[in-house]
Amino acid sequence: MAADTPLSNRLDDDDYPAYTMGRAAEMLGTTPGFLRAIGEARLITPLRSEGGHRRYSRYQLQIAARARELVDRGTPIEAACRIVILEDQLEEAQRINAEFRRAAKEAAGSSDSSPS
């Protein structure tokens, strides 16, 4: 995000990398090692500051929190990450499917009202 973007816009942006690893771990009630592990499992990819430090967005913390819930219930971390990825893919597929159905319904409705 550009440095000239107003601060209020960055604070409202769920994708803005506002949290350091330590702060993110504290917010999630976990350790920096957990965040590194879910990064290695490619569940989330933190952005890097100019100094090379990991920075996390609110959206990434929401994903990490879901993985932590699964791990806390006994799911191995790699499996938890895969579950979260599959849940996200399913949600996206359902959203796309709903859009196609809505478009098909609108197209069918407009062809019914056209003159013969």
All heavy atoms as an XYZ file, in Angstrom:
894
protein
N       0.850     -1.171      0.000
C       0.000      0.000      0.000
C       0.895      1.233      0.000
O       1.898      1.280      0.670
C      -0.899     -0.029      1.231
C      -1.837      1.142      1.283
S      -3.236      0.892      2.368
C      -4.099     -0.363      1.489
N       0.508      2.213     -0.734
C       1.329      3.411     -0.887
C       1.412      4.178      0.420
O       0.471      4.224      1.194
C       0.737      4.296     -1.982
N       2.564      4.808      0.615
C       2.783      5.574      1.836
C       1.882      6.799      1.898
O       1.613      7.306      2.971
C       4.248      5.991      1.918
N       1.398      7.282      0.740
C       0.544      8.458      0.742
C      -0.930      8.136      0.978
O      -1.763      9.024      0.978
C       0.717      9.256     -0.555
C       0.370      8.447     -1.800
O       0.247      7.215     -1.708
O       0.244      9.061     -2.871
N      -1.272      6.867      1.186
C      -2.630      6.478      1.507
C      -2.946      6.942      2.918
O      -2.161      6.713      3.832
C      -2.801      4.950      1.406
O      -2.448      4.552      0.091
C      -4.230      4.537      1.686
N      -4.096      7.595      3.120
C      -4.432      8.073      4.467
C      -4.448      6.937      5.487
O      -4.866      5.816      5.184
C      -5.828      8.669      4.293
C      -5.970      8.943      2.830
C      -5.110      7.932      2.128
N      -4.007      7.259      6.695
C      -3.931      6.271      7.770
C      -5.286      5.641      8.038
O      -5.384      4.433      8.235
C      -3.395      6.921      9.056
C      -3.291      6.029     10.283
C      -2.361      4.859     10.011
C      -2.807      6.823     11.479
N      -6.360      6.420      8.005
C      -7.687      5.871      8.287
C      -8.053      4.777      7.293
O      -8.687      3.793      7.657
C      -8.744      6.969      8.287
O      -8.796      7.598      7.016
N      -7.643      4.920      6.023
C      -7.919      3.878      5.031
C      -7.143      2.608      5.328
O      -7.639      1.511      5.134
C      -7.595      4.369      3.626
C      -8.567      5.417      3.142
O      -9.601      5.667      3.757
N      -8.220      6.053      2.042
N      -5.895      2.751      5.783
C      -5.091      1.573      6.099
C      -5.654      0.856      7.312
O      -5.644     -0.367      7.376
C      -3.634      1.962      6.330
C      -2.949      2.425      5.064
C      -1.491      2.639      5.279
N      -1.271      3.633      6.319
C      -0.395      4.614      6.268
N       0.360      4.735      5.224
N      -0.262      5.452      7.249
N      -6.157      1.590      8.295
C      -6.685      0.962      9.506
C      -7.967      0.183      9.224
O      -8.273     -0.777      9.921
C      -6.930      2.015     10.588
C      -5.676      2.693     11.131
C      -6.053      3.800     12.098
C      -4.755      1.689     11.798
N      -8.713      0.580      8.206
C      -9.950     -0.110      7.847
C      -9.716     -1.273      6.887
O     -10.624     -2.041      6.617
C     -10.932      0.875      7.195
C     -11.449      1.904      8.178
O     -11.437      1.631      9.393
O     -11.871      2.987      7.728
N      -8.510     -1.402      6.382
C      -8.183     -2.409      5.376
C      -7.809     -3.730      6.050
O      -6.795     -3.813      6.740
C      -7.020     -1.892      4.523
C      -6.641     -2.818      3.387
O      -7.217     -3.922      3.273
O      -5.755     -2.442      2.606
N      -8.629     -4.773      5.850
C      -8.360     -6.084      6.449
C      -7.075     -6.717      5.923
O      -6.543     -7.636      6.540
C      -9.521     -7.043      6.186
C     -10.703     -6.794      7.101
O     -10.543     -6.090      8.122
O     -11.795     -7.313      6.804
N      -6.596     -6.257      4.773
C      -5.397     -6.834      4.178
C      -4.131     -6.045      4.492
O      -3.043     -6.428      4.061
C      -5.566     -6.954      2.659
C      -6.650     -7.959      2.299
O      -6.721     -9.013      2.952
O      -7.433     -7.678      1.381
N      -4.258     -4.955      5.212
C      -3.085     -4.150      5.547
C      -2.254     -4.869      6.609
O      -2.780     -5.256      7.652
C      -3.499     -2.765      6.052
C      -2.313     -1.887      6.359
C      -1.534     -1.371      5.335
C      -1.956     -1.594      7.669
C      -0.425     -0.573      5.596
C      -0.850     -0.803      7.938
C      -0.091     -0.299      6.917
O       0.999      0.473      7.182
N      -0.957     -5.075      6.363
C      -0.106     -5.834      7.300
C       0.292     -4.993      8.518
O       1.395     -4.489      8.618
C       1.097     -6.200      6.441
C       1.189     -5.077      5.452
C      -0.228     -4.674      5.163
N      -0.619     -4.884      9.459
C      -0.437     -3.967     10.584
C       0.203     -4.600     11.811
O       0.643     -3.885     12.696
C      -1.795     -3.383     10.973
N       0.264     -5.930     11.888
C       0.667     -6.590     13.125
C       2.006     -7.302     13.001
O       2.231     -8.064     12.067
C      -0.410     -7.597     13.559
C      -1.756     -6.942     13.712
C      -2.692     -7.009     12.690
C      -2.075     -6.230     14.859
C      -3.929     -6.392     12.813
C      -3.298     -5.605     14.982
C      -4.225     -5.687     13.960
O      -5.437     -5.062     14.091
N       2.864     -7.059     13.973
C       4.139     -7.775     14.033
C       3.874     -9.214     14.448
O       2.787     -9.538     14.954
C       5.073     -7.135     15.072
O       4.464     -7.268     16.367
C       5.360     -5.682     14.752
N       4.865    -10.059     14.295
C       4.705    -11.453     14.695
C       4.385    -11.564     16.186
O       3.492    -12.309     16.579
C       5.951    -12.266     14.371
C       5.837    -13.712     14.852
S       7.272    -14.683     14.493
C       6.836    -15.228     12.859
N       5.089    -10.817     17.008
C       4.848    -10.876     18.451
C       3.449    -10.443     18.822
O       2.778    -11.086     19.633
N       2.993     -9.357     18.211
C       1.641     -8.865     18.500
C       0.593     -9.837     17.972
O      -0.409    -10.106     18.627
C       1.451     -7.476     17.889
C       0.092     -6.892     18.124
C      -0.132     -6.558     19.602
N      -1.448     -5.978     19.756
C      -2.331     -6.389     20.652
N      -2.024     -7.324     21.509
N      -3.508     -5.837     20.707
N       0.805    -10.379     16.791
C      -0.129    -11.344     16.209
C      -0.233    -12.581     17.098
O      -1.334    -13.065     17.380
C       0.314    -11.729     14.797
N       0.900    -13.099     17.553
C       0.896    -14.277     18.428
C       0.163    -13.961     19.735
O      -0.622    -14.777     20.223
C       2.329    -14.728     18.710
N       0.401    -12.784     20.267
C      -0.274    -12.383     21.503
C      -1.785    -12.309     21.302
O      -2.558    -12.793     22.131
C       0.263    -11.017     21.941
C      -0.367    -10.459     23.194
C       0.146     -9.068     23.503
O       1.363     -8.819     23.348
O      -0.679     -8.216     23.880
N      -2.211    -11.729     20.199
C      -3.642    -11.605     19.908
C      -4.305    -12.970     19.751
O      -5.461    -13.152     20.146
C      -3.853    -10.768     18.651
C      -3.504     -9.304     18.839
S      -3.527     -8.381     17.292
C      -5.268     -8.429     16.874
N      -3.587    -13.918     19.170
C      -4.122    -15.261     18.947
C      -3.968    -16.170     20.171
O      -4.533    -17.257     20.205
C      -3.440    -15.914     17.747
C      -3.704    -15.277     16.389
C      -2.794    -15.881     15.335
C      -5.166    -15.430     16.002
N      -3.164    -15.723     21.136
C      -2.904    -16.558     22.300
C      -2.044    -17.759     21.947
O      -2.244    -18.857     22.470
N      -1.097    -17.551     21.074
C      -0.232    -18.634     20.619
C       1.217    -18.158     20.628
O       1.529    -17.147     21.230
C      -0.689    -19.109     19.214
O       0.002    -20.293     18.886
C      -0.494    -18.064     18.154
N       2.070    -18.884     19.967
C       3.491    -18.533     19.943
C       3.904    -18.100     18.537
O       3.232    -18.458     17.557
C       4.354    -19.751     20.326
O       4.174    -20.770     19.324
C       3.977    -20.296     21.699
N       5.009    -17.376     18.430
C       5.533    -17.064     17.097
C       5.833    -18.337     16.299
O       5.675    -18.356     15.084
C       6.801    -16.262     17.389
C       6.519    -15.602     18.698
C       5.741    -16.641     19.478
N       6.217    -19.407     16.992
C       6.474    -20.680     16.309
C       5.250    -21.207     15.589
O       5.362    -21.795     14.503
N       4.079    -21.021     16.182
C       2.835    -21.444     15.530
C       2.648    -20.656     14.233
O       2.317    -21.238     13.191
C       1.637    -21.237     16.458
C       0.317    -21.532     15.806
C      -0.133    -22.834     15.686
C      -0.472    -20.509     15.308
C      -1.353    -23.119     15.068
C      -1.685    -20.771     14.696
C      -2.124    -22.078     14.576
N       2.880    -19.358     14.285
C       2.738    -18.534     13.086
C       3.751    -18.939     12.018
O       3.425    -18.980     10.831
C       2.877    -17.056     13.436
C       1.726    -16.477     14.256
C       2.065    -15.075     14.736
C       0.432    -16.486     13.453
N       4.962    -19.242     12.430
C       5.963    -19.711     11.462
C       5.516    -21.034     10.844
O       5.654    -21.253      9.643
C       7.329    -19.866     12.131
C       8.080    -18.554     12.292
C       9.533    -18.767     12.705
N       9.646    -19.275     14.074
C       9.651    -18.521     15.170
N       9.544    -17.215     15.071
N       9.764    -19.064     16.360
N       4.964    -21.928     11.669
C       4.542    -23.252     11.177
C       3.409    -23.133     10.165
O       3.436    -23.825      9.130
C       4.112    -24.134     12.345
N       2.437    -22.273     10.415
C       1.349    -22.149      9.437
C       1.834    -21.414      8.185
O       1.286    -21.622      7.108
C       0.064    -21.531     10.020
C       0.281    -20.104     10.499
C      -0.513    -22.411     11.116
C      -0.990    -19.410     10.957
N       2.866    -20.608      8.334
C       3.497    -20.001      7.162
C       4.219    -21.044      6.328
O       4.124    -21.059      5.104
N       4.945    -21.944      7.001
C       5.647    -23.024      6.297
C       4.670    -23.973      5.618
O       4.964    -24.526      4.562
C       6.538    -23.788      7.272
C       7.743    -22.997      7.729
C       8.488    -23.660      8.878
O       8.191    -24.820      9.216
O       9.369    -22.984      9.445
N       3.478    -24.143      6.221
C       2.433    -24.987      5.628
C       1.678    -24.246      4.520
O       0.768    -24.793      3.917
C       1.460    -25.456      6.707
N       2.072    -22.997      4.276
C       1.502    -22.146      3.223
C       0.035    -21.811      3.442
O      -0.702    -21.581      2.482
C       1.729    -22.755      1.849
C       3.196    -22.840      1.508
C       3.399    -23.126      0.052
N       4.807    -23.030     -0.263
C       5.476    -23.954     -0.894
N       4.873    -25.041     -1.298
N       6.756    -23.790     -1.141
N      -0.380    -21.780      4.702
C      -1.742    -21.334      4.990
C      -1.820    -19.822      4.820
O      -2.753    -19.305      4.216
C      -2.163    -21.734      6.409
C      -3.553    -21.273      6.820
C      -4.613    -21.852      5.897
C      -3.835    -21.660      8.264
N      -0.846    -19.119      5.356
C      -0.752    -17.673      5.180
C       0.688    -17.326      4.823
O       1.615    -18.042      5.199
C      -1.193    -16.890      6.440
C      -0.344    -17.264      7.654
C      -2.670    -17.090      6.728
C      -0.643    -16.439      8.892
N       0.847    -16.250      4.111
C       2.176    -15.759      3.764
C       2.266    -14.327      4.260
O       1.687    -13.423      3.650
C       2.409    -15.803      2.241
O       2.224    -17.146      1.790
C       3.811    -15.336      1.889
N       2.934    -14.124      5.378
C       3.023    -12.763      5.900
C       3.854    -11.878      4.968
O       4.741    -12.359      4.269
C       3.720    -12.938      7.247
C       4.471    -14.218      7.129
C       3.678    -15.079      6.188
N       3.504    -10.631      4.963
C       4.320     -9.679      4.221
C       5.554     -9.385      5.053
O       5.592     -9.690      6.250
C       3.511     -8.421      3.953
C       2.340     -8.654      3.003
C       1.395     -7.476      3.018
C       2.850     -8.919      1.597
N       6.546     -8.821      4.451
C       7.788     -8.506      5.160
C       7.993     -6.999      5.189
O       7.764     -6.312      4.192
C       8.987     -9.165      4.474
C       8.951    -10.682      4.450
C       9.320    -11.248      5.786
N       9.344    -12.702      5.763
C      10.116    -13.421      6.526
N      10.931    -12.837      7.393
N      10.069    -14.729      6.473
N       8.425     -6.506      6.335
C       8.775     -5.094      6.456
C      10.081     -4.858      5.708
O      10.737     -5.812      5.279
C       8.922     -4.709      7.928
O      10.071     -5.345      8.483
N      10.465     -3.615      5.586
C      11.728     -3.313      4.913
C      12.901     -3.981      5.627
O      13.882     -4.347      5.015
C      11.937     -1.798      4.833
C      11.020     -1.136      3.840
C      11.259      0.350      3.715
O      12.332      0.831      4.148
O      10.379      1.027      3.181
N      12.770     -4.177      6.939
C      13.815     -4.835      7.717
C      13.727     -6.352      7.687
O      14.525     -7.038      8.309
N      12.727     -6.899      6.958
C      12.592     -8.342      6.817
C      11.715     -9.008      7.876
O      11.608    -10.232      7.903
N      11.074     -8.217      8.736
C      10.227     -8.791      9.780
C       8.844     -9.138      9.224
O       8.312     -8.429      8.371
C      10.082     -7.807     10.944
C      11.385     -7.469     11.589
N      12.004     -8.306     12.475
C      12.196     -6.393     11.443
C      13.144     -7.759     12.873
N      13.291     -6.599     12.247
N       8.286    -10.228      9.728
C       6.955    -10.656      9.291
C       5.902     -9.676      9.803
O       5.934     -9.258     10.948
C       6.647    -12.054      9.820
C       7.472    -13.157      9.193
C       7.176    -14.481      9.910
N       7.909    -15.581      9.339
C       9.142    -15.945      9.713
N       9.771    -15.279     10.667
N       9.731    -16.966      9.147
N       4.938     -9.376      8.921
C       3.817     -8.497      9.276
C       2.533     -9.183      8.821
O       2.454     -9.710      7.713
C       3.950     -7.141      8.577
C       5.251     -6.415      8.842
C       5.333     -5.865     10.210
N       4.370     -4.787     10.333
C       4.341     -3.935     11.326
N       5.209     -4.046     12.301
N       3.444     -2.989     11.386
N       1.516     -9.163      9.685
C       0.267     -9.874      9.438
C      -0.908     -8.916      9.341
O      -0.971     -7.919     10.050
C       0.005    -10.872     10.565
C       1.060    -11.939     10.662
C       2.193    -11.750     11.446
C       0.947    -13.127      9.959
C       3.178    -12.713     11.528
C       1.929    -14.103     10.031
C       3.042    -13.887     10.819
O       4.021    -14.841     10.893
N      -1.861     -9.271      8.493
C      -3.090     -8.487      8.355
C      -4.181     -9.092      9.241
O      -4.050    -10.217      9.729
C      -3.554     -8.503      6.898
O      -4.000     -9.806      6.543
N      -5.254     -8.347      9.413
C      -6.396     -8.872     10.185
C      -6.968    -10.118      9.504
O      -7.338    -11.076     10.172
C      -7.479     -7.806     10.338
C      -7.121     -6.747     11.342
C      -8.289     -5.870     11.680
N      -8.915     -5.312     10.496
C      -9.350     -4.079     10.405
N      -9.236     -3.259     11.410
N      -9.914     -3.642      9.293
N      -7.037    -10.085      8.194
C      -7.547    -11.252      7.469
C      -6.683    -12.483      7.738
O      -7.198    -13.572      8.001
C      -7.617    -10.951      5.966
C      -8.075    -12.135      5.158
C      -9.401    -12.552      5.209
C      -7.188    -12.841      4.363
C      -9.824    -13.657      4.478
C      -7.605    -13.941      3.631
C      -8.920    -14.344      3.694
O      -9.330    -15.438      2.977
N      -5.371    -12.316      7.695
C      -4.477    -13.443      7.973
C      -4.649    -13.939      9.408
O      -4.588    -15.144      9.657
C      -3.028    -13.034      7.728
C      -2.713    -12.863      6.263
C      -1.329    -12.314      6.030
O      -0.857    -11.447      6.772
N      -0.677    -12.802      4.994
N      -4.880    -13.028     10.340
C      -5.086    -13.444     11.726
C      -6.385    -14.216     11.887
O      -6.461    -15.146     12.691
C      -5.053    -12.231     12.661
C      -3.711    -11.504     12.742
C      -3.773    -10.392     13.782
C      -2.571    -12.456     13.048
N      -7.403    -13.879     11.113
C      -8.654    -14.643     11.153
C      -8.427    -16.074     10.673
O      -8.935    -17.026     11.265
C      -9.728    -13.956     10.300
C     -10.199    -12.650     10.868
C     -11.046    -11.851      9.881
O     -11.154    -12.189      8.702
N     -11.633    -10.776     10.379
N      -7.652    -16.219      9.627
C      -7.324    -17.551      9.107
C      -6.497    -18.324     10.136
O      -6.758    -19.498     10.403
C      -6.573    -17.437      7.764
C      -7.511    -16.877      6.704
C      -6.008    -18.785      7.341
C      -6.821    -16.509      5.413
N      -5.511    -17.658     10.720
C      -4.668    -18.302     11.732
C      -5.493    -18.720     12.944
O      -5.259    -19.790     13.519
C      -3.545    -17.356     12.150
N      -6.468    -17.912     13.314
C      -7.325    -18.246     14.463
C      -8.128    -19.515     14.182
O      -8.297    -20.363     15.062
C      -8.259    -17.082     14.786
N      -8.606    -19.661     12.950
C      -9.353    -20.880     12.585
C      -8.438    -22.103     12.678
O      -8.830    -23.153     13.200
C      -9.936    -20.733     11.178
C     -10.617    -21.967     10.662
C     -11.881    -22.306     11.433
N     -12.458    -23.528     10.891
C     -12.768    -24.601     11.606
N     -12.610    -24.606     12.906
N     -13.263    -25.665     11.035
N      -7.219    -21.968     12.190
C      -6.267    -23.087     12.270
C      -5.975    -23.413     13.735
O      -5.894    -24.583     14.111
C      -4.981    -22.749     11.524
N      -5.824    -22.393     14.549
C      -5.543    -22.622     15.969
C      -6.688    -23.364     16.647
O      -6.457    -24.252     17.465
C      -5.286    -21.308     16.694
C      -5.049    -21.585     18.165
C      -4.378    -20.494     18.905
N      -4.114    -20.998     20.244
C      -4.700    -20.557     21.332
N      -5.565    -19.582     21.274
N      -4.411    -21.082     22.506
N      -7.936    -23.035     16.302
C      -9.088    -23.750     16.866
C      -8.982    -25.248     16.574
O      -9.226    -26.075     17.450
C     -10.395    -23.218     16.270
C     -10.780    -21.837     16.722
C     -11.977    -21.291     15.954
O     -12.581    -22.034     15.137
O     -12.301    -20.109     16.155
N      -8.631    -25.575     15.340
C      -8.514    -26.985     14.956
C      -7.362    -27.662     15.693
O      -7.505    -28.796     16.170
C      -8.330    -27.106     13.441
C      -9.543    -26.699     12.601
C      -9.162    -26.574     11.138
C     -10.677    -27.693     12.789
N      -6.237    -26.980     15.792
C      -5.073    -27.538     16.491
C      -5.407    -27.739     17.972
O      -5.046    -28.760     18.560
C      -3.836    -26.640     16.296
C      -2.699    -27.043     17.208
C      -3.388    -26.681     14.832
N      -6.103    -26.785     18.552
C      -6.487    -26.899     19.965
C      -7.394    -28.103     20.214
O      -7.432    -28.640     21.322
C      -7.186    -25.629     20.456
C      -6.229    -24.464     20.652
O      -4.995    -24.682     20.601
O      -6.721    -23.327     20.838
N      -8.128    -28.537     19.178
C      -9.000    -29.709     19.307
C      -8.281    -31.007     18.958
O      -8.897    -32.061     18.872
C     -10.232    -29.545     18.439
C     -11.197    -28.516     19.014
C     -12.498    -28.511     18.291
N     -12.307    -27.883     16.988
C     -13.276    -27.660     16.125
N     -14.512    -28.019     16.386
N     -13.016    -27.083     14.973
N      -6.962    -30.904     18.702
C      -6.179    -32.114     18.488
C      -5.810    -32.417     17.053
O      -5.193    -33.450     16.773
N      -6.166    -31.548     16.130
C      -5.825    -31.760     14.729
C      -4.361    -31.391     14.506
O      -3.928    -30.329     14.944
C      -6.713    -30.876     13.824
O      -8.090    -31.117     14.132
C      -6.463    -31.153     12.353
N      -3.582    -32.261     13.857
C      -2.195    -31.894     13.553
C      -2.152    -30.610     12.725
O      -3.044    -30.345     11.914
C      -1.671    -33.080     12.736
C      -2.576    -34.213     13.100
C      -3.915    -33.603     13.381
N      -1.131    -29.818     12.918
C      -1.065    -28.488     12.293
C      -1.140    -28.552     10.771
O      -1.821    -27.742     10.153
C       0.167    -27.701     12.783
C      -0.001    -26.223     12.456
C       1.450    -28.249     12.219
C       0.903    -25.316     13.233
N      -0.470    -29.526     10.156
C      -0.509    -29.631      8.699
C      -1.932    -29.931      8.225
O      -2.396    -29.370      7.233
C       0.447    -30.723      8.189
C       1.907    -30.452      8.489
C       2.310    -30.849      9.920
O       1.534    -31.530     10.623
O       3.403    -30.434     10.338
N      -2.619    -30.819      8.942
C      -4.003    -31.155      8.591
C      -4.923    -29.958      8.821
O      -5.821    -29.685      8.018
C      -4.481    -32.361      9.391
N      -4.707    -29.232      9.910
C      -5.519    -28.054     10.205
C      -5.376    -27.021      9.087
O      -6.373    -26.442      8.636
C      -5.112    -27.453     11.542
N      -4.165    -26.817      8.628
C      -3.936    -25.866      7.543
C      -4.642    -26.324      6.271
O      -5.271    -25.517      5.574
C      -2.444    -25.685      7.297
S      -1.610    -24.804      8.635
N      -4.557    -27.603      5.972
C      -5.222    -28.129      4.769
C      -6.735    -27.981      4.872
O      -7.400    -27.611      3.904
C      -4.833    -29.600      4.562
C      -5.350    -30.174      3.284
C      -4.655    -29.530      2.087
N      -5.219    -30.072      0.876
C      -5.504    -29.351     -0.197
N      -5.232    -28.077     -0.229
N      -6.020    -29.906     -1.254
N      -7.302    -28.237      6.047
C      -8.737    -28.084      6.264
C      -9.163    -26.642      6.018
O     -10.152    -26.378      5.328
C      -9.137    -28.558      7.681
C      -9.034    -30.066      7.771
C     -10.545    -28.077      8.046
C      -9.100    -30.611      9.195
N      -8.417    -25.705      6.574
C      -8.762    -24.290      6.407
C      -8.676    -23.890      4.935
O      -9.546    -23.174      4.422
C      -7.873    -23.394      7.294
C      -8.105    -21.920      7.006
C      -8.124    -23.686      8.771
N      -7.664    -24.365      4.240
C      -7.528    -24.072      2.805
C      -8.721    -24.637      2.040
O      -9.317    -23.957      1.196
C      -6.198    -24.631      2.253
C      -5.029    -23.808      2.808
C      -6.189    -24.635      0.720
C      -3.662    -24.433      2.585
N      -9.094    -25.877      2.338
C     -10.230    -26.497      1.642
C     -11.550    -25.795      1.971
O     -12.405    -25.624      1.094
C     -10.312    -27.985      1.981
C      -9.202    -28.841      1.379
C      -9.236    -30.252      1.969
C      -9.301    -28.877     -0.133
N     -11.712    -25.372      3.217
C     -12.920    -24.621      3.588
C     -13.004    -23.321      2.796
O     -14.070    -22.954      2.301
C     -12.923    -24.296      5.086
C     -13.197    -25.472      5.978
C     -13.039    -25.139      7.461
O     -12.385    -24.134      7.817
O     -13.572    -25.912      8.279
N     -11.879    -22.652      2.645
C     -11.834    -21.396      1.899
C     -12.155    -21.639      0.426
O     -12.910    -20.880     -0.189
C     -10.458    -20.745      2.060
C     -10.408    -19.354      1.491
O     -11.253    -18.521      1.885
O      -9.511    -19.083      0.666
N     -11.596    -22.708     -0.151
C     -11.867    -23.032     -1.554
C     -13.337    -23.382     -1.759
O     -13.945    -22.976     -2.753
C     -10.980    -24.185     -2.014
C      -9.529    -23.807     -2.156
C      -8.633    -25.004     -2.440
O      -9.015    -26.145     -2.247
N      -7.422    -24.710     -2.899
N     -13.923    -24.117     -0.810
C     -15.335    -24.475     -0.907
C     -16.212    -23.228     -0.845
O     -17.151    -23.071     -1.632
C     -15.718    -25.451      0.211
C     -17.201    -25.830      0.288
C     -17.662    -26.495     -1.008
C     -17.452    -26.731      1.482
N     -15.901    -22.332      0.070
C     -16.667    -21.095      0.192
C     -16.613    -20.281     -1.093
O     -17.629    -19.761     -1.558
C     -16.129    -20.275      1.362
C     -16.912    -19.020      1.653
C     -16.353    -18.270      2.840
O     -16.024    -18.896      3.863
O     -16.233    -17.038      2.739
N     -15.436    -20.194     -1.696
C     -15.284    -19.463     -2.951
C     -16.065    -20.149     -4.078
O     -16.739    -19.484     -4.868
C     -13.804    -19.349     -3.323
C     -13.536    -18.652     -4.634
C     -13.875    -17.164     -4.636
O     -14.221    -16.605     -3.577
O     -13.804    -16.555     -5.712
N     -16.010    -21.470     -4.150
C     -16.740    -22.201     -5.183
C     -18.247    -22.010     -5.014
O     -18.975    -21.835     -6.001
C     -16.386    -23.688     -5.133
N     -18.720    -22.010     -3.783
C     -20.150    -21.797     -3.537
C     -20.573    -20.383     -3.931
O     -21.651    -20.172     -4.477
C     -20.481    -22.073     -2.067
C     -20.429    -23.545     -1.730
C     -20.573    -23.828     -0.243
O     -20.183    -23.020      0.601
N     -21.119    -24.988      0.076
N     -19.697    -19.406     -3.669
C     -19.997    -18.027     -4.050
C     -20.094    -17.893     -5.575
O     -21.033    -17.303     -6.104
C     -18.921    -17.083     -3.512
C     -19.219    -15.595     -3.768
C     -18.020    -14.720     -3.478
N     -16.869    -15.000     -4.318
C     -16.760    -14.647     -5.610
N     -17.742    -14.017     -6.209
N     -15.668    -14.931     -6.293
N     -19.154    -18.506     -6.278
C     -19.157    -18.459     -7.745
C     -20.382    -19.173     -8.293
O     -21.050    -18.686     -9.218
C     -17.854    -19.065     -8.312
C     -16.671    -18.145     -7.976
C     -17.952    -19.310     -9.818
C     -15.307    -18.766     -8.231
N     -20.719    -20.330     -7.720
C     -21.886    -21.081     -8.151
C     -23.161    -20.258     -7.975
O     -24.024    -20.230     -8.860
C     -21.973    -22.396     -7.366
C     -22.990    -23.345     -7.931
O     -23.461    -23.194     -9.052
N     -23.353    -24.347     -7.137
N     -23.279    -19.569     -6.843
C     -24.455    -18.730     -6.588
C     -24.548    -17.604     -7.620
O     -25.637    -17.273     -8.096
C     -24.401    -18.172     -5.173
N     -23.399    -17.023     -7.985
C     -23.391    -15.973     -9.002
C     -23.857    -16.515    -10.353
O     -24.644    -15.872    -11.053
C     -21.993    -15.375     -9.145
C     -21.591    -14.474     -8.003
C     -20.175    -13.936     -8.152
O     -19.599    -13.990     -9.269
O     -19.641    -13.455     -7.140
N     -23.370    -17.711    -10.733
C     -23.792    -18.321    -12.000
C     -25.288    -18.619    -11.991
O     -25.983    -18.380    -12.976
C     -23.003    -19.597    -12.292
C     -21.607    -19.356    -12.803
C     -20.561    -20.147    -12.374
C     -21.329    -18.353    -13.721
C     -19.261    -19.937    -12.832
C     -20.042    -18.134    -14.195
C     -19.004    -18.928    -13.746
N     -25.783    -19.138    -10.878
C     -27.221    -19.434    -10.791
C     -28.056    -18.162    -10.902
O     -29.083    -18.148    -11.573
C     -27.533    -20.161     -9.486
C     -27.080    -21.588     -9.494
C     -27.427    -22.272     -8.193
N     -26.841    -23.599     -8.203
C     -27.317    -24.613     -7.537
N     -28.367    -24.461     -6.769
N     -26.740    -25.785     -7.600
N     -27.605    -17.096    -10.238
C     -28.320    -15.822    -10.285
C     -28.323    -15.284    -11.720
O     -29.356    -14.848    -12.226
C     -27.666    -14.831     -9.328
C     -28.410    -13.559     -9.109
C     -27.865    -12.674     -7.991
N     -26.436    -12.732     -7.732
C     -25.851    -13.439     -6.739
N     -26.583    -14.146     -5.906
N     -24.539    -13.417     -6.573
N     -27.173    -15.360    -12.394
C     -27.084    -14.882    -13.772
C     -27.958    -15.728    -14.700
O     -28.630    -15.189    -15.585
C     -25.635    -14.900    -14.242
N     -27.973    -17.044    -14.499
C     -28.796    -17.923    -15.327
C     -30.277    -17.640    -15.101
O     -31.068    -17.626    -16.057
C     -28.479    -19.386    -15.016
N     -30.641    -17.396    -13.864
C     -32.042    -17.098    -13.542
C     -32.457    -15.776    -14.183
O     -33.545    -15.672    -14.747
C     -32.218    -17.034    -12.023
C     -33.636    -16.874    -11.574
C     -33.730    -16.920    -10.061
C     -35.173    -16.801     -9.611
N     -35.301    -16.832     -8.156
N     -31.573    -14.768    -14.119
C     -31.865    -13.478    -14.744
C     -31.972    -13.622    -16.258
O     -32.852    -13.031    -16.886
C     -30.796    -12.459    -14.376
C     -30.858    -12.002    -12.939
C     -29.681    -11.130    -12.527
O     -28.864    -10.743    -13.405
O     -29.576    -10.828    -11.325
N     -31.083    -14.427    -16.841
C     -31.126    -14.632    -18.299
C     -32.402    -15.368    -18.698
O     -33.013    -15.021    -19.708
C     -29.894    -15.415    -18.749
N     -32.794    -16.350    -17.918
C     -34.032    -17.085    -18.214
C     -35.244    -16.179    -18.059
O     -36.190    -16.244    -18.859
C     -34.156    -18.306    -17.315
N     -35.214    -15.317    -17.076
C     -36.318    -14.380    -16.851
C     -36.440    -13.370    -17.959
O     -37.542    -13.035    -18.397
N     -35.331    -12.894    -18.497
C     -35.387    -11.898    -19.575
C     -35.805    -12.544    -20.891
O     -36.442    -11.921    -21.711
C     -34.041    -11.188    -19.725
O     -33.040    -12.083    -20.145
N     -35.491    -13.829    -21.103
C     -35.897    -14.488    -22.350
C     -37.375    -14.840    -22.304
O     -38.011    -14.907    -23.343
C     -35.054    -15.743    -22.614
O     -35.309    -16.720    -21.625
N     -37.937    -15.035    -21.102
C     -39.371    -15.312    -20.975
C     -40.201    -14.085    -21.311
O     -41.317    -14.191    -21.794
C     -39.723    -15.760    -19.541
C     -39.181    -17.146    -19.216
O     -38.839    -17.870    -20.172
O     -39.106    -17.488    -18.021
N     -39.657    -12.909    -21.070
C     -40.420    -11.671    -21.278
C     -40.185    -11.063    -22.650
O     -40.769    -10.059    -22.989
C     -40.078    -10.646    -20.193
O     -38.704    -10.320    -20.263
N     -39.320    -11.680    -23.470
C     -39.063    -11.128    -24.791
C     -40.203    -11.482    -25.733
O     -40.794    -12.548    -25.633
C     -37.720    -11.619    -25.335
O     -37.743    -13.013    -25.473
N     -40.501    -10.576    -26.690
C     -41.607    -10.855    -27.633
C     -41.281    -12.001    -28.554
O     -40.133    -12.203    -28.937
C     -41.769     -9.541    -28.424
C     -40.542     -8.721    -28.125
C     -39.900     -9.288    -26.911
N     -42.286    -12.754    -28.933
C     -42.090    -13.908    -29.820
C     -42.318    -13.559    -31.254
O     -43.085    -12.810    -31.646
C     -43.041    -15.039    -29.447
O     -42.853    -15.412    -28.117
